[in-house]
Amino acid sequence: MNLHIMDPYEKYKIGERRLNIEADSFGELLELIDDHIPIELIDRAARKKLVAQTCMLPPTLGTFPFGFELSMSRAQKSADLGVTVAGGATETAAFFRNEGRLPGATSSLSGFAQLLEDTNFKDSPLSDIIHHKFMLEFDVASASGDRSPPLPGLCAKPHERMRNREHEFADEITLISSKLVESIGWQPNPDEQRLVRGICEALKPHMHVETLAVFPARRRFIRMAIAGFHGSDEVIRYLKKIGWKKQDYACIESLATYLQQQVGIPAMSLSIDIKEGDFGDILGLSLYYNKQHPTTPGYWTDSPTLWDDSIRMLDADNHGLSEKMTALAHFQGAPEMLFGKSGNILLIRGIHHMKYVLCNERVNDFKAYIFFLMCPWPEYVQSG
């Protein structure tokens, strides 16, 4: 399928208008795609909890990529939720800006509203260094109760102009981390900023900072995702260069070598936590197949069976529960047409990436990140 994307903000307006007709909340929107989520990955109780905790969020969030974080190595069939908020003249951004201005708004919500304002003005120092799309990460699986959504983690991307040149933009990346920290009500910390700078300065030109994230509902830390590693040697050299000494390198090197040579994973990234002026104990090693930028035509639709061989290999080597791995392989597929109240909607779904969580010289968890994208048809995506 050869897809040509129209002007982003024209596309967003169409998508938001159509999804407002489809549902009254994001929770209702999740119910519309219930049949496309394998029960082996998210069970009925977890779905009910997801719907209940997102009933106060706008359905327009479905205009942008959203998805679930799933543990593939644990028996619980629950999920955390990630949604995208595009800044600028979108109805979704206006919702969060308005929520942040309400009396009684949490410091993190008002701080996020201010970030949306700052990145929207050309004269702001942030508008040229932070990408206009943010991600909110809701820890739904571990939340107590069903009605009140937890404070979401806030995830930002550096501006595209800095991509693969973050080693030259250490000051700008450090400023992003400081603004994220301030936005959720934490005090600036010079030791954190020093480590953020060191992470950037150690990058090779083919590497880049994928995201920076803070989580107001958790104990304080900054998480940085570093992408562009092509093999185990690069991973180990980089960790040594930044002075990361939280566990034996042999464990990391063995896993990365297996993934590169036996499973055939072409690209890896690292998730590094900065905690109390030091590196955190947890290291994430993420696996990617699609190395294109998300704005590349076909990024979300190309090769719906891309992960098939790797899932089979990982399942055979007991890297996840077999029932879940099989369901994950069946989840990805070609785009499918939904027939909604507002007209036809093309539902795109797939596997974005997988991640090993390492702690104390062992794999603590193995996760899959699946995505959905709802495209009003034919207005939203024009066939070429």
Secondary structure as GFF3:
##gff-version 3
##sequence-region A 1 384
A	DSSP	beta_strand	3	5	.	.	.	ID=ss1
A	DSSP	alpha_helix	8	22	.	.	.	ID=ss2
A	DSSP	alpha_helix	26	32	.	.	.	ID=ss3
A	DSSP	three_ten_helix	34	36	.	.	.	ID=ss4
A	DSSP	alpha_helix	44	53	.	.	.	ID=ss5
A	DSSP	three_ten_helix	59	63	.	.	.	ID=ss6
A	DSSP	beta_strand	66	71	.	.	.	ID=ss7
A	DSSP	beta_strand	80	86	.	.	.	ID=ss8
A	DSSP	alpha_helix	91	101	.	.	.	ID=ss9
A	DSSP	alpha_helix	107	120	.	.	.	ID=ss10
A	DSSP	beta_strand	130	138	.	.	.	ID=ss11
A	DSSP	beta_strand	153	158	.	.	.	ID=ss12
A	DSSP	three_ten_helix	160	162	.	.	.	ID=ss13
A	DSSP	three_ten_helix	166	168	.	.	.	ID=ss14
A	DSSP	alpha_helix	170	183	.	.	.	ID=ss15
A	DSSP	alpha_helix	190	201	.	.	.	ID=ss16
A	DSSP	beta_strand	208	214	.	.	.	ID=ss17
A	DSSP	beta_strand	222	229	.	.	.	ID=ss18
A	DSSP	alpha_helix	232	242	.	.	.	ID=ss19
A	DSSP	alpha_helix	249	258	.	.	.	ID=ss20
A	DSSP	pi_helix	259	263	.	.	.	ID=ss21
A	DSSP	beta_strand	267	275	.	.	.	ID=ss22
A	DSSP	beta_strand	278	288	.	.	.	ID=ss23
A	DSSP	alpha_helix	308	316	.	.	.	ID=ss24
A	DSSP	alpha_helix	322	331	.	.	.	ID=ss25
A	DSSP	beta_strand	336	340	.	.	.	ID=ss26
A	DSSP	beta_strand	343	359	.	.	.	ID=ss27
A	DSSP	beta_strand	362	377	.	.	.	ID=ss28
A	DSSP	beta_strand	381	383	.	.	.	ID=ss29
###
